C-alpha cells in the first residue's frame, strides 16, 4: 500500500484494470468482487494513497470482449475519464497480458514477480517488460526514479 501512496503523492493517477471473468463464468457473484474492491480501496486510502478508478472486464475469455486484457478497452476507458498521458505512464502487472497491453498502448511496462509468474518464463514472452521487480514496492521505486530523471 505504501507503493501506491508514494505514486499517488508523486501525481500519478492510479487506475486498476483487471480481468475478472469469474463473475462472467458464475464462479463468484459481482457483489463479492465489489466487496473485495471496497476493502482494497479502503486499505489504499488508509495507507495515504488513492485509486482514481478500478475497472474490470467481467467477460469470459471466449467472448472476445474488447476490454479484456490484453485488449486495450479498459485503458481507453480510463483515458476518457482521467488525465492520463500514456507515453509518460506505466503498466505494472504480474502477467504477460499486462505487458502486452502496456506495449500496445505505448506505456512503459513493469513486471512484478508476485509468485504468479517466474522470472525464468519472461524470456519466452512475446513482449518483454521494460523492467522486472520483486514486488510493487520495488516497482514504485523504479518508476519514481524514472520520473526524477526527467
HELIX and SHEET records of a PDB file:
HELIX    1   1 UNK A    2  UNK A    9  1                                   8    
HELIX    2   2 UNK A   21  UNK A   24  1                                   4    
HELIX    3   3 UNK A   30  UNK A   46  1                                  17    
HELIX    4   4 UNK A   61  UNK A   63  5                                   3    
HELIX    5   5 UNK A   73  UNK A   81  1                                   9    
HELIX    6   6 UNK A   86  UNK A   88  5                                   3    
HELIX    7   7 UNK A   96  UNK A  105  1                                  10    
HELIX    8   8 UNK A  119  UNK A  124  5                                   6    
HELIX    9   9 UNK A  136  UNK A  149  1                                  14    
SHEET    1   A 2 UNK A  15  UNK A  19  0                                        
SHEET    2   A 2 UNK A  53  UNK A  57  1                                        
SHEET    1   B 3 UNK A  90  UNK A  93  0                                        
SHEET    2   B 3 UNK A 108  UNK A 112  1                                        
SHEET    3   B 3 UNK A 131  UNK A 133  1                                        
END                                                                             
